[in-house]
Amino acid sequence: MSAVAQRVIEPSVLYFGTPVALISSVNPDGGSNLSPISSVWALADRLVIGLGLEGQAIANLMRDGGCVVNLPNAELWPHVERLARATGRQAVPAGKAAMGYSHVADKFALAGLHRLRSELVNADRVSECPLQIEARLSQTPDMAAAEARGFAIVELTVLRVHAHATITHLDSHHIDTTRWQPLLYVFRHYCGTSAPQGANFRAETPLGQT
Ligand SMILES: Cc1cc2nc3c(=O)[nH]c(=O)nc-3n(C[C@H](O)[C@H](O)[C@H](O)COP(=O)(O)O)c2cc1C
């Protein structure tokens, strides 16, 4: 195979195909805020998310300690984009204002999404998201490091996972990957996934089993 030409590039973002998550967190007035993010990964019962310090989500999380990581499917992207220039911050930071952000108190209404009460945390879940993960802070983020770079790296412990029955295998805890179509953020474009291409040796269901 001939060598592929390579280039050094300086992309403005590195969202190379990360899932979109809607973080619900509790505002000071007790209502739930909704923050789209795409900095999220999971290992066992831990989730790590990246939250900018100028947003409302980090302030809510530091105060309340709990949140829900709601995972939309690909077709929900217009609802996510409706949130794209909204912040729960009452006083919109200058940088966000310059990008066209405004304060919105009820982001569920703005997005056209519906609330479900959580079972173990104070923040509401997003009914339309096929996966909703209740979680709490595992440890206080390093805020000195966060201030230095402008965002916090937040470790969460998973408390409970809720799934639409339509994306699970009957009578099991497995997700049917032919039905679960996560919304990916790919260099600021919203994308879906293709049909499953293969299975890992540890996969517990055959490829394409429904
Ligand atoms: C698809 C998408 C992905 C985003 N990813 C992140 C992210 O990973 N981390 C982050 O802090 N902000 C991210 N943002 C920007 C936040 O949504 C924005 O900071 C917003 O102010 C958060 O709402 P809040 O201020 O009410 O918390 C993303 C926005 C969109 C639309």
The ligand as an SDF file (V2000), in Angstrom:
LIG
                    3D

 31 33  0  0  0  0  0  0  0  0999 V2000
  -22.9830   20.2170   20.6350 C   0  0  0  0  0  0  0  0  0  0  0  0
  -22.3310   21.0720   21.6830 C   0  0  0  0  0  0  0  0  0  0  0  0
  -21.2460   20.5930   22.3820 C   0  0  0  0  0  0  0  0  0  0  0  0
  -20.6620   21.3610   23.3850 C   0  0  0  0  0  0  0  0  0  0  0  0
  -19.6410   20.8300   24.1300 N   0  0  0  0  0  0  0  0  0  0  0  0
  -19.2360   21.4590   25.2430 C   0  0  0  0  0  0  0  0  0  0  0  0
  -18.3470   20.8290   26.1470 C   0  0  0  0  0  0  0  0  0  0  0  0
  -17.9040   19.7040   25.9480 O   0  0  0  0  0  0  0  0  0  0  0  0
  -18.0180   21.4980   27.2790 N   0  0  0  0  0  0  0  0  0  0  0  0
  -18.5120   22.7400   27.5690 C   0  0  0  0  0  0  0  0  0  0  0  0
  -18.2010   23.2920   28.6300 O   0  0  0  0  0  0  0  0  0  0  0  0
  -19.3320   23.3700   26.7140 N   0  0  0  0  0  0  0  0  0  0  0  0
  -19.7300   22.7630   25.5750 C   0  0  0  0  0  0  0  0  0  0  0  0
  -20.6110   23.3630   24.7350 N   0  0  0  0  0  0  0  0  0  0  0  0
  -21.0330   24.7320   25.0350 C   0  0  0  0  0  0  0  0  0  0  0  0
  -22.0360   24.7770   26.1800 C   0  0  0  0  0  0  0  0  0  0  0  0
  -23.2530   24.2040   25.7500 O   0  0  0  0  0  0  0  0  0  0  0  0
  -22.2060   26.2120   26.6360 C   0  0  0  0  0  0  0  0  0  0  0  0
  -21.0590   26.5340   27.3740 O   0  0  0  0  0  0  0  0  0  0  0  0
  -23.4270   26.5360   27.4540 C   0  0  0  0  0  0  0  0  0  0  0  0
  -23.2320   27.8070   28.0510 O   0  0  0  0  0  0  0  0  0  0  0  0
  -23.7180   25.5560   28.5430 C   0  0  0  0  0  0  0  0  0  0  0  0
  -24.9440   25.9110   29.1630 O   0  0  0  0  0  0  0  0  0  0  0  0
  -24.9440   26.5010   30.6450 P   0  0  0  0  0  0  0  0  0  0  0  0
  -24.1520   27.7840   30.6230 O   0  0  0  0  0  0  0  0  0  0  0  0
  -26.3860   26.7460   30.9820 O   0  0  0  0  0  0  0  0  0  0  0  0
  -24.3120   25.4710   31.5310 O   0  0  0  0  0  0  0  0  0  0  0  0
  -21.1760   22.6510   23.6940 C   0  0  0  0  0  0  0  0  0  0  0  0
  -22.2530   23.1340   22.9510 C   0  0  0  0  0  0  0  0  0  0  0  0
  -22.8390   22.3630   21.9540 C   0  0  0  0  0  0  0  0  0  0  0  0
  -24.0300   22.9010   21.2190 C   0  0  0  0  0  0  0  0  0  0  0  0
  1  2  1  0
  2  3  1  0
  2 30  2  0
  3  4  2  0
  4  5  1  0
  4 28  1  0
  5  6  2  0
  6  7  1  0
  6 13  1  0
  7  8  2  0
  7  9  1  0
  9 10  1  0
 10 11  2  0
 10 12  1  0
 12 13  2  0
 13 14  1  0
 14 15  1  0
 14 28  1  0
 15 16  1  0
 16 17  1  0
 16 18  1  0
 18 19  1  0
 18 20  1  0
 20 21  1  0
 20 22  1  0
 22 23  1  0
 23 24  1  0
 24 25  2  0
 24 26  1  0
 24 27  1  0
 28 29  2  0
 29 30  1  0
 30 31  1  0
M  END
$$$$
